[in-house]
Amino acid sequence: MPAAAYRFSLGPWNIGRGADPFGPVVRPAVSFDDVLKTAVELGFEGIQFHDDDAVPDLENLSPSKIVAEAEAMKRKLDGLGLVAEFVAPRLWEHPSGIDGGYTSNDPAARKWAIERSKRSVDVAMALGCDLIVLWPAREGTAVRESKNPVTASAQLIEAINAILAANPKARIAIEPKPNEPVDHAFIPTIGHALALGSRSADPARVGVLIETAHAILAGLDPSDEMGFALAAGKLWGVHLNDQNGLKFDQDKVFGAANLRSAFDQVRVLEQGGYAATGRFVGFDVKAQRTQKAEAATAHLATSKAVFLRLVEKARSFPETTAAQCIAARDYEALERLVLEHLLGG
């Protein structure tokens, strides 16, 4: 029986304009229709949405209008053979989310965050998907004494429960990140996310999404984080990229900085049967700022190509020889076996 094939997804933020904290945009804006066209051309099937990617200006629309516009987007996806992978409420860029949404010290801001998240559920259902991704970007502190972490934990549970209550089909995947844009996030690792989900009103509907760079920023091995989530049956999405050390979130091409780590991530997905679940392999990668506009999707094509090459490497890895090395406690031999396999020897 042939091995299961992987499905790939991308989000519009993968095709950026090259702005960074120290410089303005360097490439022209790319329309959402062009993002969808790129997805088709590169062989991606899934689209990752922020709520306002699907329904622009949704803050100023009625609930019925939000659903109508999301349904129009669904028809556009259907016409291109694409599907929505998830919807993420974009809370971190709105003025009401400046101090965090769910854990803001302002009760009005917390109410706004929950209501917007419930609208995101409406958007997701209209798009034909049931997965809500929560990236708790500003749910933390830059000044530790500004928030009570005990209270914040309860506020996060309240928000998760409100999203689950918005629709009985809704599922949540929490995407942890340890820092940036705040110094200290309240949900920095997969363990924190899974523990939070276990305290929700319906733990069966709360899982996780793992981003390579976020795990590295936490000082952790991304493949270990993936394995931990797979063992719990809770790995509902991955955002693969790469990261050069404990710096800012770089969103490099998958495998560009740590090829062996990339191999280990692919291998654990293989070992955990991730492809057979039908869940997507997503990329969260950005074109280098120096890249010209006409070639500013090469990073996506490269990431997908590297992933598929590493799938071949994982499936052809000499497992019997590796098992012999392990049984003999000859880890130097195992080390060489891995390196030679990656080098093509």
WOJODA-V336189 format. One record per backbone hydrogen bond with DSSP energy under -0.5 kcal/mol. CO is the residue of the C=O (numbers start at 1). NH is the residue of the N-H. E is the energy in kcal/mol with one decimal. If there is no record, write none. Layout:
{{CO,NH,E} {CO,NH,E}}
//
This chain:
{{7,281,-3.2} {8,45,-2.1} {8,46,-2.4} {9,283,-1.3} {10,48,-2.7} {11,14,-2.1} {12,15,-1.6} {14,16,-0.7} {17,26,-3.0} {17,27,-1.6} {20,23,-1.9} {23,20,-2.3} {31,35,-1.7} {32,36,-2.3} {33,37,-2.1} {34,38,-2.4} {35,39,-2.2} {36,40,-2.0} {37,41,-2.4} {38,42,-2.3} {39,44,-2.9} {40,43,-1.2} {45,83,-2.1} {46,10,-1.7} {47,85,-2.8} {47,86,-0.7} {48,12,-0.7} {49,88,-2.0} {50,53,-1.3} {50,54,-1.3} {51,55,-1.9} {55,58,-1.0} {57,60,-1.8} {58,61,-1.5} {62,66,-2.5} {63,67,-2.0} {64,68,-2.1} {65,69,-2.5} {66,70,-2.1} {67,71,-2.4} {68,72,-1.7} {69,73,-1.9} {70,74,-2.1} {71,75,-1.9} {72,76,-1.6} {73,77,-2.5} {74,78,-2.7} {75,79,-1.9} {76,80,-0.8} {77,80,-1.1} {77,81,-0.6} {77,82,-2.6} {78,81,-1.1} {83,47,-2.3} {86,49,-1.9} {87,133,-1.7} {88,51,-2.1} {89,91,-1.3} {94,97,-2.0} {95,98,-1.4} {97,100,-1.9} {100,99,-0.6} {101,104,-1.1} {105,107,-0.6} {106,110,-2.0} {107,111,-2.2} {108,112,-2.3} {109,113,-2.4} {110,114,-2.0} {111,115,-2.5} {112,116,-2.7} {113,117,-2.0} {114,118,-2.1} {115,119,-1.8} {116,120,-1.8} {117,121,-1.4} {118,122,-1.5} {119,123,-2.3} {120,124,-2.7} {121,125,-2.5} {122,126,-2.0} {123,127,-1.7} {124,128,-0.7} {124,129,-2.5} {125,128,-0.8} {127,84,-0.5} {130,132,-0.5} {130,171,-3.2} {131,87,-1.9} {131,133,-0.5} {132,134,-0.5} {132,173,-2.8} {133,135,-0.7} {134,136,-0.8} {134,175,-2.9} {135,137,-2.6} {136,139,-1.0} {137,182,-0.6} {138,140,-2.0} {139,186,-2.7} {141,184,-2.3} {142,144,-0.5} {143,146,-2.7} {144,147,-1.0} {147,149,-0.7} {148,152,-2.8} {149,153,-1.9} {150,154,-1.6} {151,155,-2.2} {152,156,-2.3} {153,157,-2.0} {154,158,-2.3} {155,159,-2.1} {156,160,-2.5} {157,161,-2.7} {158,162,-2.0} {159,163,-2.1} {160,164,-2.4} {161,165,-2.2} {162,166,-0.9} {163,166,-0.6} {163,167,-0.6} {164,167,-0.7} {167,170,-1.5} {171,132,-2.8} {172,174,-0.5} {172,207,-3.5} {173,134,-2.3} {174,176,-0.7} {174,209,-2.3} {178,185,-1.9} {182,180,-3.2} {184,141,-2.4} {187,177,-1.3} {189,193,-2.1} {190,194,-3.0} {191,195,-2.3} {192,196,-2.4} {193,197,-2.5} {194,198,-2.0} {195,199,-0.7} {196,199,-1.2} {197,200,-1.6} {200,203,-0.5} {202,205,-2.3} {203,206,-1.7} {205,172,-2.8} {207,174,-2.3} {208,236,-2.4} {208,237,-0.6} {210,239,-3.0} {211,215,-1.8} {212,216,-2.0} {213,217,-2.7} {214,218,-1.1} {215,220,-2.6} {216,219,-2.1} {220,222,-0.6} {221,224,-0.6} {221,225,-2.0} {222,226,-2.4} {223,227,-2.6} {224,228,-2.5} {225,229,-2.0} {226,230,-2.9} {227,231,-2.4} {228,232,-1.0} {229,234,-2.7} {230,233,-1.4} {234,208,-2.7} {234,236,-1.2} {237,210,-1.9} {238,240,-0.5} {238,282,-1.9} {239,212,-2.1} {240,284,-1.6} {242,252,-2.1} {243,245,-1.2} {245,247,-1.8} {248,250,-0.8} {251,286,-2.5} {252,242,-0.8} {253,256,-2.4} {258,262,-2.3} {259,263,-2.3} {260,264,-2.4} {261,265,-2.1} {262,266,-2.3} {263,267,-2.9} {264,268,-2.2} {265,269,-1.8} {266,270,-2.3} {267,271,-2.9} {268,272,-2.1} {269,274,-2.6} {270,273,-1.4} {273,277,-0.6} {274,277,-1.3} {274,279,-0.6} {275,278,-1.6} {279,7,-0.6} {280,238,-0.7} {280,282,-0.7} {281,9,-1.9} {282,240,-3.0} {288,291,-1.9} {292,295,-1.8} {293,296,-1.5} {295,298,-1.4} {297,300,-0.8} {297,301,-1.6} {298,302,-2.8} {299,303,-2.0} {300,304,-2.3} {301,305,-2.3} {302,306,-2.9} {303,307,-2.3} {304,308,-2.4} {305,309,-2.2} {306,310,-2.4} {307,311,-1.9} {308,312,-1.8} {309,313,-2.0} {310,314,-2.7} {311,315,-2.6} {312,316,-1.5} {314,317,-0.7} {317,319,-2.1} {318,322,-2.3} {319,323,-2.6} {320,324,-1.8} {321,325,-2.2} {322,326,-2.3} {323,327,-2.7} {324,328,-2.0} {325,330,-3.0} {326,329,-1.2} {329,331,-0.9} {330,334,-1.6} {331,335,-2.5} {332,336,-2.2} {333,337,-2.4} {334,338,-2.4} {335,339,-2.3} {336,340,-3.1} {337,341,-2.0} {338,342,-2.4} {339,343,-2.2} {340,344,-0.7} {340,345,-3.3} {341,344,-0.6}}
//
